[in-house]
Amino acid sequence: MTPPPLSRRGVITGAGAAAAAASLGATAFGSTGAQAADDKPGKAQDTRTGKAVVFRNVRPFGAEKAVDLVVIDGRISDKEAPKGAKIVDGGGRVALPSLIDAHIHPDKTTWGSDWISRKPANGIADYIKQDVEVFRSQKRSVGERAYGLMAHAVTRGTRGMRAHADVAPAYGLAGVEGVAEAGERLSDALDLQIVAFPQHGVAKAPGTDKLLEAAAKSGAVDFIGGLDPISFDNALDEQLDLLFNLADKYGVGVDIHLHDRDANGTKVMDGIIKRTRALSLRGKVNVSHAFCVPMLPEAELDKMAATLADLDISLTTVSPSAELVLPIATLKKAGVRVGLGSDGVRDSWSPFGNADMFHRTHIYGWVTDVRLDDELAACFDAAAHGGSDVLGLDHADLKPGAPADFVLLKAENVQQVVIDMPQRDMVVHGGQVVARNGELV
C-alpha cells in the first residue's frame, strides 16, 4: 500500500511548573505629577530620548485595583513621573508582558501573498524542492514578506524573535539579508536575532559551508544553525565541527534543529555537549525541538538536564504534540533555559501558522492538557520569560527596572488570556505604543 503524503507535522514528528503570575509591588505604580491625559490613547512619545510616559489606569497581571504605570527612558520606574510626562490612558485594561517567539522562519512565509496550493510531499527532499519553487515564484522579496509577518507578530504582542533564515546555494544569503532588512524596519518595535539555517543540509548541499561562513563573517547573523546531523545530513562530525568552529572563530552562537527522538538524537546531543565544553561556548548554544529529550527515562532526563544547565545550553520547543513538547517544568527546575516558538508560518510546508505567540501559548496549554491556574500561568511564563532567557533579554515583568514591553487588553487575568487570546488593544515596546487594535502605529 502506498503511504499517505506527509504533512509538516508528520515530517517533524516522524524525524525523529508552575510559575504563577505574582502580584507586583506597589512601589512601581502610583499617582504622579503628570499632566492632563491625552485624548488619543496609544500615541506615546519615544522614551528612549529621555522622555517619560505614564500609562494611566491599568491593571498589571489582572490586579483588582487599577494603577498608573510609570515609564522613564524605556523602563518601568518606581519614581514619580516628572511634570510634563506623556499620558496614555489604559482604560482599566490588564497589562501583561509582551512575549518572545524563540523559533520562527519568517523568510519562508507567503504571508500577505496570493494563496499557493501546496503539492503532495513524501519526504523532506520534496519539501525543500517546493521551498525553492515558492521562493522563485513569489512576486515580493524576502524582505517584504518577512516584514509583513514580523510586523503582524508585533501587533499581536511579540517583543522579541529568533528568526531562522535559510542559507543554501539555491538562495545564497537572500534569506538572511531579507530578514535583516525587515528587522531594521521594525527596530523600534522588535528585538531580533537571526540564525543562518542550512535547511538543505551542510554535507548534502555543497557550497553551504562557504555561505554559512560568509553569513557568520558578515556580522548579519547572531547564530549559525544546523539540521539533524545524522538522520538528514549523514555527517555528524562534519556538520558539528563546521558549526562549532565557525561559532568559535566569528563569535556567534549555535542553534541546531534536532528532530530525532531515538539514539541518533542523544548521540547528536552528546556531540553538541562535547563541543560546547571543549570550545568554552557556555551560554551560546541552543538546540531547537530536541525531540529526544522528552523520550528519555526519568533518571536520564535528570542527568541530561543537569549537564545542559551546567553548560548553559538552552532548548526551544514549538509544542508540536503532547508526546514531543519539551518537559519545560522539569528542565526549568534544573536550571535549563527553555523558550517557546511558532516555527513556520504559511509557507510551502503548511498553510497553518499565524506568528501570534498568545495563540502558541494557548496551543502549549492545550497539548499539555493543563487546567489549574498555576499551570496556565506557567504556560504564559514559558512564552514571556522563558523566551527572554533564551534570547538573553531582561524579563519584561513590569517590575521597577524592567523593560517597558507589555500589552494592554481587556481581560480578567493571565489565565483567561491564555484561554481566550483577546485582542491586544495596545502593544508597548520600550515605553512606546507601537501597535493599537491590531495595526502598527
N, C-alpha and C positions, 0 to 999 in steps of 0.2 A: 504494500500500500504506500502511495506517495504521501510523505508527511505534509501537514498543512504549512503554508508560508509562515515564516517567523515574523513576530512583531518586535518592536524595540524592547518591550519588557521581556519577551521570550529570549532575545539575544542576550540581554544583560543578565537575567536571572539564570539562564542556561549556561552562560560562560563560567561560569564558574561554579532621687528622683525627686527627688521631688523638691525642687526649689520654689516654694510658693512665693508669690509677689508680696514682699513685706511693705507695710505702710511706711511712709517716709517721715523723716524727722521734720518737725515744723520749722526748723531753722532755715530751710531752703525756700520758704514761702512767707507770705505775709503782706501787710499793707505797705505801700510805697509812697514816695513823694512824686510819683509820675503825674503827668498832665492828663488832660481830658482824653477819653477814649476816641480812637479813630472810628469813623463811621463806615469804614470799609475794611472789615476784619481780614487779616491774612497778608496785608501789604507791609510786612516788617522791613526795617532797614537792615543793611549789611552790618552785622555786629562785629565782623572781623576788621572793620575800620576803626573800632574803638567805641562804637555806639552801643547803647543799652536798649533792651526791649523788655516789656512786661507783658506776659500772656495772662490776662486777667480772667478770673472766673473759670478755672479749670480744676479737674478732679484727678490728681495723679493716682494711677492704678485703681481708679474707681472709688476713691475716698468719698465718704458721705458729704463732707464739707468742702466746698469749692475754695480755692486759694488763688493767690497771684504767684505766678512762676517768673522769677526774675532771671534774665539772661544778660550777662555782661561779657563782651569780647567772645561771643560764641559759646559760652559755657554757663551752666547753671550756677547761680550765685546765692549765697545766704546774706548778702549785703542789701541794704536798702537801695533801690534804684535811684540814680541821680535825677534831678529835675530835668524835664525835657525829654525823658525817655519815651520811646515809641510805645504805644499801647496797642495790643491786639486782643480783641475780645474773644474769649474761648466759648462763651455761651453755655457754660456749665458742662462742657464736653469732658470725657475721660481723656487723660494724657497717658500714653504708653510709649515705651522706647520704640524707635524705628528698628527694622530688622535687617539681618545680614543674609545675603544669598552667597553661600560659601562654595557653590559649584554650579556654573551655568555656562552654556555655549551660545553666546549671542551672535557669533559670526555665521552660524549655520542657519539662522532663522529666516523665515519668509514673512515674518510679522509685518503687516501693512501692505503686503504684495497681493497680487491676484492669487486666487486659490490654485494650488497644484494638486493634481491627482497622483497619489503615490502608487507605485507598481509593486507587485509581489516581490518578496525578497526571501532568499533561502540561506542567508548567512551574512556575516559581517562584510565580506567582499562585495556582495550585492548592494549593501547599504552605502559602502564607500563609493561605489560606481555611481549610485544615484545622487550622493552628495555632490560629486563633480558635475553631474548633469544639471542639478539645480543651480549650482554656483554659476555655471556658464549661461543658464537661461534667464537669470534674474536681470531685470532692467535697471534696478537700483544697485548702487555699490554696497559693499560690505559695511562701510561706514554709515550709510544712510539707514540700512536695515537694522544694524546693531543699535544705532542711536534711537530709532523708533521703539525698539524693545526695551532698551535700558531706561529711556525716558518714561515709558509706561511703568516699569518697575519702581521708579522713583515716585510716581503718582500714587502707587499702592503701598508706599511706606518702606521702601528699601533704602537704607543709608549707605551700605557697603556691598561690594560684589567682588568675587574672584571669578574672572572670566577666562575660560579655556578657548583659545583660538587655534584652529587647525593650521599646522605647518607641514607642507608636503610639496613635492615637485609640481603637483597639479595646480597649486595656488601660489607658490613662493611664500612671501611674507604678507600677502594681501589681507589675510585674516587678522594678523597682529596689528597691522597698520590701520585697518578699518575700525577695530575695537578701540585702539588708542585714540583715533580721531573722535569717535563717539564719546569716549571718556573725557577728552579735553573739553568738548562742548558742554558736558554735564559736570565739570569740575567743581562748581559751587554747590552741587546738589548730591553728589555721589562720590564716595571713596572707592577707588577701583584698583584692583590688582589683576595683572594679565599673566596667563600661563601659555607658553608656546607648546602646543599639544600635537604630538605626532599620531594623529588618528589613523594614518595609513601604515603605521609601524615605523621602526627605525631600520632594522635589517631588511624588512620586506620592501621598503621603498628607498632604493639607493639615491643618495643625494640629500636625504632628510637630515643626516648628521651635520652636513655643512649649513643647512638652513637653521637648524637649532643653534648652532654656534653663532651664526650671524645674528640671530634674534637675541641671544644672550649678550653678545658683544655690543649690540646697538644701544642697550640700556632701555629699550622699549618694553621689556618684559621683566616681571618680578620672579617668575618661576619657569623652570624647564619641566615639561611634562613627559610622561611615559605611558605605555599601554601594555598590559598583560605580557610581560617579557618572555614567558614560557608558552602559554597556550595560543597566543596570537603571533608574536614575533619569532618564537622558537629560537631565542637568542638571549638567554638570561644574563650572562656575564657581559656580552657585547653591549646590550642596551643599558644595563645599570652602570657599567663602567663609564660609558659615554655621558650619561645624565649627571652622574655624581662628579665626574671630572670637570664638566662644564660649570656645574654649580660652584665647585671649589675654585676654579680659575677665574670666573667672572663675578663671583659674589652674589649669585642668585640662589633661590631655593629650588626644591624639587617637589613636584606634585604628580603622583603616579596613579593612573586608573588601574585598579586591580579588581577584576570581576571573578576570578577563580575562587571557588569555595571549597576546594579539596586540598590535597597535599601540595599541588602546584602553588596555591595561594600562600600557604605557610612557608614554602620554600622561597618564594619571592619576598615575603615579609622578612625572613631571616637574612636575605641578601641586602635588603634595604637597611635593616638594623646594623648589620656588619659594616656597611659603607658609611652610614651616618656616624657611627662611633669612630671609625678609622680616620675620617676627614674632619672630625670635630664640627659637624654640621648640626649640632643640637639646636632645636627650635626652628630649623629651616626646611624641614621635610614634612610633607603631608601625603597620606595615602587616601585616595578617593574611593568610595564604595567599600573596599576591604571586606568582601563577602565571606572570606574565610574566617573572619574574627567571630561573628555570631555562631559559627558552626563548631567552635572549639568547646570541648568539655570544660566544666567549671574550673577545674584546677589549672588547665592550660590557659584558659581565658585570663585568670588572675595573674598567671605568670607573664603572659603577653602584655597585659595592661601595665604591670609593674615595669617591664622593660621599656615600653613606649613612653611611659611617664618619665622614667629616668633619662631618656634621650630626648624628651620633649618632641616626640614625633606625633603630630596631630592626625586626626581622621575626619573625613566628611562622609555624610550619607545623604541620599535623596529620598530615603524612606520608600523604597520600591514595593515592599511587601512585608508582612509580619515576620516572615522567615529570614529576610535578608537585611532588615533595618539593623543598624548597629545598636548594641545594648548600651545606650548613652549613659544611663544612670550608673551602671557598673563601672564603665570606663571613667566617667567623671569623678566618681568616688576615689578611684586610684590615682587621679591627677592628670588624666589624659584630656587634652583639648579636643572637643568634638563639635563640628558645625553641621548645619543643615542647608541643603541647596535644592534648586529646582531643576537642574540638568537641562536637557534640550527643550526648546520651545518652538513648536510649529515649524519643524524642519522636514527634511526628506525621510527621516526615520519615523516620524509620528506627527499626526495633526494635533496632538494634545499639548498641553502646557500653556502657562499664562504669565510666568515670571512674577507672580504675586506670592510673596513669602508668607502672608497671612493665610492664604489658601494652602500653601505647603505645610504650615504648622497644623492646620486642620487635618490634612492627609496624614501627617505623622501621628496625631492623636487617634485617627480612625484605624490605621493599620496596627497600632499597638493596643487598641481596644481599651483605652482609658476611660474612666468615668468619675473618679474622685477629683475634688477641687485642686488638691496639691499636684495630682498627675497632670491635669490640664494646664496649670501654671507652669509646670516643668516643660511642657511642650512649647509654650511661648518662650520660656527661658532658653531653650535649645536654639531657637532662631534669633533671639535677641543677643544674649550674652555668650552662648556657645560659639556662634559665628564671629562675634567680636574677638573672642580668644583665639580662634584660628587665624583671623586676619591681623591679629596684633593691634586691635583698636581698643581704646578705652570703652568700658561699659557705658552705655547711654542710659543709666539707671535713674536719672532725674535727681540725683543727689548733688550737693554742692561740689563744684569742680568737674562734674561730668559734662561731656559734650552735649550741647543743646540740640540733639537729634531725636525728635519724637513726633508722634502723630496725635491729632485730636479727632475724636469720633464720638458719635452718640452710642453709648453702651452702658451697661450696668457694672461690669467688672471684667478682668482679664479672661476669666473662664468663659464668659458668654461671648467674648470677642473670638476666642479660638473656635467656638462652635458656629457662630453666625457670620463671622467675617464682615462686619458692617463697613460701609463706605468710609474711607479715610477723608474726612472733611478738610483737614489741613495736614500738610506734611512740612515739618520744620527741620532744616539742616543747618547746623552751625548758628542757630538763632534766627535764621531767615526762613520765612514761609516760601517754600519752593514749589508747592503744588496745592491746589484747592479744588475740591469736588471733582477729583479725577483728572485734572488738567494742570500742566505746568504753568507757573506764573512768571 
